[in-house]
Amino acid sequence: MDDKTPVIAFSKVTFSYPNGKVLFQDLSLELAGGSFYLVHGPSGSGKSTFLRLINRLEEPSLGQLMFEGRPLTSYNPPLLRREVLYIQQTPTSVDATVRENLLLAFSFKNNRDLTPPDDDILKSRLDNFLLNDIRLDTHASTLSVGQLQRLCFIRGLLLNPKVLLLDEPASALDEESARIVEETAERMCVESGLTVLMVSHRTFRPARVRHKVLQIVKGQIELLT
């Protein structure tokens, strides 16, 4: 992918619900790699669906989406979702230890080419997210919702994605933890060129990178700078 190729592109995309209600109509949009986008819009405007379309958790009714110049449909979905990572509002975990949850994705067949991080790296990541009092052998079922959300965030970042889709990532966190999650996403955008799209009702505004706003209004998305 050259510098001029958008990391994500929508080409005349329409999305309809099974009941026939149209959410997005003939939507065309290009998103630049290494940028930080805040996704705004009223409740029910389609913010989550917009993110889910980008890594094929939802499929368009018409039109096409591209990732790095290739149609999304040309990618193996599990491999696409490793590169274009979606972190939802409600954290998900398995009935296992913190270590096993952090390394979960490395056990998947499509990720066997990746080298799992060792315990020192895992502990360092926990420390960075104010989880230094949690042992790797701790069972995930004992964690609070906020702790699980941070665990999911760490688990995703361990895969080194190119695009990070954050759907209200700080909704279950206290103020300090929410700030750490948001600032980590911003730092990775600046330092490693990660493209970030964040849906959030908080007043967070990146300080180290010039962010852009995607405003969803009546089935269309306006790019504000």
C-alpha positions as CSV (number, residue, x, y, z in Angstrom):
1,M,0.0,0.0,0.0
2,D,1.4,3.4,-1.0
3,D,1.0,6.5,1.1
4,K,-1.9,7.8,-1.1
5,T,-4.0,4.6,-0.7
6,P,-6.6,5.0,2.0
7,V,-6.4,2.4,4.7
8,I,-10.2,2.0,4.6
9,A,-12.5,3.0,1.8
10,F,-16.3,2.8,1.4
11,S,-17.6,2.8,-2.2
12,K,-21.4,3.5,-2.5
13,V,-22.2,1.3,0.5
14,T,-25.7,0.7,1.6
15,F,-26.6,-1.1,4.7
16,S,-30.1,-2.3,5.5
17,Y,-31.5,-4.2,8.5
18,P,-33.3,-7.5,8.0
19,N,-36.6,-5.7,8.4
20,G,-35.7,-3.5,5.4
21,K,-34.9,-0.3,7.3
22,V,-32.0,1.4,5.6
23,L,-29.3,2.7,7.9
24,F,-26.6,3.9,5.4
25,Q,-27.4,4.9,1.8
26,D,-24.9,5.1,-1.0
27,L,-22.1,5.9,1.4
28,S,-18.6,6.7,0.0
29,L,-15.7,7.6,2.3
30,E,-11.9,7.3,2.5
31,L,-10.0,7.1,5.7
32,A,-6.2,7.9,5.8
33,G,-3.8,5.5,7.5
34,G,-2.2,6.6,10.7
35,S,-5.0,9.0,11.6
36,F,-7.2,9.3,14.7
37,Y,-10.9,9.6,14.1
38,L,-13.6,10.3,16.7
39,V,-17.0,8.9,15.5
40,H,-19.9,11.0,16.6
41,G,-23.7,10.8,16.1
42,P,-26.9,10.6,18.0
43,S,-28.1,7.3,19.6
44,G,-29.2,4.9,16.9
45,S,-27.4,6.7,14.1
46,G,-25.3,3.6,13.3
47,K,-21.9,4.3,15.0
48,S,-21.4,0.7,16.1
49,T,-22.6,-0.7,12.8
50,F,-20.2,1.6,11.0
51,L,-17.3,0.1,12.9
52,R,-18.6,-3.4,12.4
53,L,-18.8,-3.0,8.7
54,I,-15.1,-2.2,8.6
55,N,-14.0,-5.7,9.8
56,R,-16.9,-7.7,8.3
57,L,-18.8,-8.3,11.5
58,E,-21.6,-6.8,9.4
59,E,-21.9,-7.0,5.6
60,P,-23.2,-4.2,3.3
61,S,-26.4,-4.7,1.3
62,L,-24.8,-2.9,-1.6
63,G,-21.4,-1.4,-2.5
64,Q,-17.9,-2.4,-1.5
65,L,-15.4,-1.7,1.3
66,M,-11.7,-1.8,0.8
67,F,-8.8,-2.3,3.2
68,E,-5.3,-1.2,2.0
69,G,-6.6,-1.2,-1.6
70,R,-8.2,-4.6,-1.6
71,P,-11.8,-5.6,-1.2
72,L,-12.7,-6.7,2.3
73,T,-14.3,-9.8,0.8
74,S,-10.8,-10.9,-0.6
75,Y,-9.5,-11.3,3.0
76,N,-9.9,-14.3,5.2
77,P,-12.2,-12.9,8.0
78,P,-10.1,-14.1,10.9
79,L,-6.9,-12.7,9.4
80,L,-8.7,-9.4,8.5
81,R,-9.9,-9.1,12.1
82,R,-6.3,-9.5,13.3
83,E,-5.3,-6.5,11.2
84,V,-8.5,-4.5,11.8
85,L,-9.3,-5.1,15.4
86,Y,-12.7,-4.3,16.9
87,I,-13.1,-3.8,20.7
88,Q,-16.7,-3.7,21.7
89,Q,-18.3,-1.9,24.7
90,T,-19.0,-5.2,26.6
91,P,-15.8,-7.1,27.4
92,T,-15.6,-10.8,26.6
93,S,-13.5,-13.4,28.4
94,V,-13.2,-17.2,28.6
95,D,-13.4,-19.3,31.7
96,A,-9.7,-19.3,32.4
97,T,-6.8,-17.4,33.9
98,V,-5.7,-13.9,33.1
99,R,-2.7,-15.3,31.2
100,E,-4.9,-17.6,29.2
101,N,-7.2,-14.8,28.3
102,L,-4.4,-12.5,27.2
103,L,-2.9,-15.3,25.0
104,L,-6.3,-16.5,23.7
105,A,-5.8,-15.2,20.2
106,F,-2.4,-16.9,19.8
107,S,-4.1,-20.3,20.2
108,F,-6.3,-19.8,17.1
109,K,-5.3,-21.7,14.0
110,N,-5.0,-18.5,11.9
111,N,-2.6,-17.0,14.4
112,R,-0.2,-19.9,14.7
113,D,2.4,-17.9,12.8
114,L,2.6,-15.4,15.7
115,T,5.0,-15.7,18.6
116,P,3.1,-15.4,22.0
117,P,4.6,-12.8,24.3
118,D,6.3,-14.1,27.5
119,D,5.1,-13.4,31.1
120,D,7.4,-10.4,31.5
121,I,5.7,-8.6,28.5
122,L,2.2,-9.6,29.8
123,K,3.0,-8.2,33.3
124,S,4.4,-5.0,31.8
125,R,1.2,-4.5,29.8
126,L,-0.9,-5.1,32.9
127,D,1.2,-2.5,34.8
128,N,0.6,0.0,32.0
129,F,-3.1,-0.3,32.4
130,L,-3.1,-0.1,36.2
131,L,-3.6,-3.8,36.6
132,N,-0.3,-4.4,38.4
133,D,-2.1,-6.0,41.4
134,I,-3.5,-8.8,39.2
135,R,-1.5,-12.0,38.9
136,L,-1.4,-13.8,35.6
137,D,-2.7,-16.9,37.3
138,T,-5.7,-15.1,38.7
139,H,-9.0,-16.4,37.3
140,A,-10.7,-13.9,35.0
141,S,-14.0,-14.5,36.6
142,T,-12.8,-12.6,39.7
143,L,-12.2,-9.4,37.7
144,S,-14.6,-6.4,37.6
145,V,-16.2,-5.3,34.3
146,G,-13.7,-2.4,34.1
147,Q,-10.7,-4.7,34.7
148,L,-12.0,-7.1,32.0
149,Q,-12.4,-4.3,29.6
150,R,-8.8,-3.3,30.1
151,L,-7.8,-7.0,29.7
152,C,-9.6,-7.1,26.3
153,F,-7.8,-4.0,25.2
154,I,-4.4,-5.4,26.1
155,R,-5.3,-8.7,24.4
156,G,-6.1,-7.0,21.2
157,L,-3.0,-4.8,21.2
158,L,-0.8,-7.8,21.6
159,L,-1.7,-8.7,18.0
160,N,-0.2,-5.4,16.7
161,P,-3.2,-4.5,14.5
162,K,-3.1,-1.8,11.8
163,V,-6.5,-0.4,12.5
164,L,-8.2,-0.2,15.9
165,L,-12.0,0.1,16.2
166,L,-13.0,1.2,19.6
167,D,-16.7,1.1,20.5
168,E,-17.1,3.1,23.8
169,P,-13.9,1.5,25.2
170,A,-14.0,3.5,28.4
171,S,-17.7,3.1,29.2
172,A,-17.1,0.7,32.1
173,L,-13.9,2.4,33.5
174,D,-13.2,4.9,36.2
175,E,-11.8,8.2,35.1
176,E,-8.1,7.4,35.5
177,S,-8.4,4.0,33.7
178,A,-10.4,5.5,30.9
179,R,-7.7,8.2,30.4
180,I,-5.1,5.5,30.2
181,V,-7.0,3.5,27.5
182,E,-7.6,6.6,25.5
183,E,-4.1,7.9,25.8
184,T,-2.6,4.5,24.9
185,A,-4.7,4.5,21.7
186,E,-3.4,8.0,20.9
187,R,0.2,7.1,21.7
188,M,0.1,4.1,19.4
189,C,-1.4,6.3,16.6
190,V,1.6,8.7,17.0
191,E,4.4,6.2,17.6
192,S,3.4,3.2,15.4
193,G,1.1,4.7,12.8
194,L,-1.9,2.8,14.1
195,T,-5.2,4.0,12.6
196,V,-7.8,4.6,15.3
197,L,-11.6,5.0,15.1
198,M,-13.2,5.7,18.4
199,V,-16.8,6.0,19.4
200,S,-17.1,7.8,22.7
201,H,-19.5,10.0,24.5
202,R,-16.7,11.3,26.7
203,T,-15.1,14.6,26.1
204,F,-11.7,13.1,25.2
205,R,-9.8,15.0,22.6
206,P,-6.3,13.7,21.5
207,A,-3.5,16.1,22.5
208,R,-0.6,14.6,20.6
209,V,-2.2,14.1,17.2
210,R,-4.5,16.2,15.1
211,H,-7.7,14.2,15.2
212,K,-10.6,14.2,12.8
213,V,-14.3,13.8,13.5
214,L,-16.7,11.5,11.6
215,Q,-20.2,12.8,12.1
216,I,-23.0,10.4,11.3
217,V,-26.2,12.1,10.2
218,K,-29.2,10.5,8.5
219,G,-27.3,7.7,6.9
220,Q,-24.3,9.7,5.7
221,I,-21.0,10.5,7.3
222,E,-19.5,14.0,7.2
223,L,-15.7,14.3,7.8
224,L,-14.9,17.2,10.0
225,T,-11.3,18.4,10.6
